[in-house]
Amino acid sequence: MTATNSKGTALITGASTGIGAIYADRLAKRGFDLILVARNQTRLDALAKRLKTETGRSVETITADLNDKADLARIETTLRGNAGITLLVNNAGVGAAGPLLNSDVEKMDEMIRLNVGALTRLTYAAVPGFVARGGGSIINIASVVAISPETLNGVYGGSKAFVLAFSQSLQHELAAKGVRVQAVLPGATATEFWDTAGLPVHNLPTAIVMSAEDMVDASFAGFDQGETVTIPSLPDKAEWEAFDAARRAMSGKLSSSAPASRYGIKHSQTAKA
């Protein structure tokens, strides 16, 4: 296949399999050149070879563990130095399904460093260039546990709540500068994620598990429709809009010189520094 004019380069983390690999496939078919980042070089090479053959796009691979400071710094350098990058897909992440009391705190710390720390650093590496060039997009893969933290492990839910809040804040801050931010909140998706999290996907009810292909395609549909938050499984968009509207309405009532009357506290008239 002969390559058409490129829409720029998309850098995708966690790109060797599952959701990341499907993002790579769809973006190549949309006309993007690719930089694929993951730990498994063999899988990266196989994916890159297939996509080059099928789409004619340029596909570069970088083997990196984003929990390794040196590897993370290399990807940050790539994002800062490659002016052709127009899209960052922060897909790399890990999860956990077990309760906090049964979890290894070192594994939880590792999860936070990847799901929160690496995503934040890569975003900060990409955004200044996007702003300077007057455009760019960031797709952050969160999870429905961002708004339903009781569903799985609380540290995992907290890390994805960060991704959602971070994305919403960035969209508010950067929209006028030509930068788009989308947070994707998948429900249960048929990938290797569940094996790593300790709850194999075949143990889940099939009615709640979406294929990774459908999840990514729905996410792109949401992106094309201009959504900041895309929840592929939610039947009625109005439910999210009502949820978000209630949050925004309440946000104007969250800071006051006096405690709420329901607490029955006699407050001082002058705030103390």
Secondary structure in CASP SS format (residue, H / E / C, confidence):
PFRMAT SS
TARGET T0000
AUTHOR 0000-0000-0000
METHOD secondary structure of the structure
MODEL  1
M C 1.00
T C 1.00
A C 1.00
T C 1.00
N C 1.00
S C 1.00
K C 1.00
G C 1.00
T E 1.00
A E 1.00
L E 1.00
I E 1.00
T E 1.00
G C 1.00
A C 1.00
S C 1.00
T C 1.00
G H 1.00
I H 1.00
G H 1.00
A H 1.00
I H 1.00
Y H 1.00
A H 1.00
D H 1.00
R H 1.00
L H 1.00
A H 1.00
K H 1.00
R C 1.00
G C 1.00
F C 1.00
D E 1.00
L E 1.00
I E 1.00
L E 1.00
V E 1.00
A E 1.00
R C 1.00
N C 1.00
Q H 1.00
T H 1.00
R H 1.00
L H 1.00
D H 1.00
A H 1.00
L H 1.00
A H 1.00
K H 1.00
R H 1.00
L H 1.00
K H 1.00
T H 1.00
E H 1.00
T H 1.00
G C 1.00
R C 1.00
S C 1.00
V E 1.00
E E 1.00
T E 1.00
I E 1.00
T E 1.00
A C 1.00
D C 1.00
L C 1.00
N C 1.00
D C 1.00
K H 1.00
A H 1.00
D H 1.00
L H 1.00
A H 1.00
R H 1.00
I H 1.00
E H 1.00
T H 1.00
T H 1.00
L H 1.00
R H 1.00
G H 1.00
N C 1.00
A C 1.00
G C 1.00
I E 1.00
T E 1.00
L E 1.00
L E 1.00
V E 1.00
N E 1.00
N C 1.00
A C 1.00
G C 1.00
V C 1.00
G C 1.00
A C 1.00
A C 1.00
G C 1.00
P C 1.00
L H 1.00
L H 1.00
N H 1.00
S C 1.00
D C 1.00
V H 1.00
E H 1.00
K H 1.00
M H 1.00
D H 1.00
E H 1.00
M H 1.00
I H 1.00
R H 1.00
L H 1.00
N H 1.00
V H 1.00
G H 1.00
A H 1.00
L H 1.00
T H 1.00
R H 1.00
L H 1.00
T H 1.00
Y H 1.00
A H 1.00
A H 1.00
V H 1.00
P H 1.00
G H 1.00
F H 1.00
V H 1.00
A H 1.00
R H 1.00
G C 1.00
G C 1.00
G E 1.00
S E 1.00
I E 1.00
I E 1.00
N E 1.00
I E 1.00
A C 1.00
S C 1.00
V H 1.00
V H 1.00
A H 1.00
I C 1.00
S C 1.00
P C 1.00
E C 1.00
T C 1.00
L C 1.00
N C 1.00
G H 1.00
V H 1.00
Y H 1.00
G H 1.00
G H 1.00
S H 1.00
K H 1.00
A H 1.00
F H 1.00
V H 1.00
L H 1.00
A H 1.00
F H 1.00
S H 1.00
Q H 1.00
S H 1.00
L H 1.00
Q H 1.00
H H 1.00
E H 1.00
L H 1.00
A H 1.00
A H 1.00
K H 1.00
G C 1.00
V E 1.00
R E 1.00
V E 1.00
Q E 1.00
A E 1.00
V E 1.00
L C 1.00
P C 1.00
G C 1.00
A C 1.00
T E 1.00
A E 1.00
T C 1.00
E C 1.00
F H 1.00
W H 1.00
D H 1.00
T H 1.00
A H 1.00
G C 1.00
L C 1.00
P C 1.00
V H 1.00
H H 1.00
N H 1.00
L C 1.00
P C 1.00
T H 1.00
A H 1.00
I H 1.00
V C 1.00
M E 1.00
S E 1.00
A H 1.00
E H 1.00
D H 1.00
M H 1.00
V H 1.00
D H 1.00
A H 1.00
S H 1.00
F H 1.00
A H 1.00
G H 1.00
F H 1.00
D H 1.00
Q C 1.00
G C 1.00
E C 1.00
T C 1.00
V E 1.00
T E 1.00
I C 1.00
P C 1.00
S C 1.00
L C 1.00
P C 1.00
D C 1.00
K H 1.00
A H 1.00
E H 1.00
W H 1.00
E H 1.00
A H 1.00
F H 1.00
D H 1.00
A H 1.00
A H 1.00
R H 1.00
R H 1.00
A H 1.00
M H 1.00
S H 1.00
G C 1.00
K C 1.00
L C 1.00
S C 1.00
S C 1.00
S C 1.00
A C 1.00
P C 1.00
A C 1.00
S H 1.00
R H 1.00
Y H 1.00
G C 1.00
I C 1.00
K C 1.00
H C 1.00
S C 1.00
Q C 1.00
T C 1.00
A C 1.00
K C 1.00
A C 1.00
END
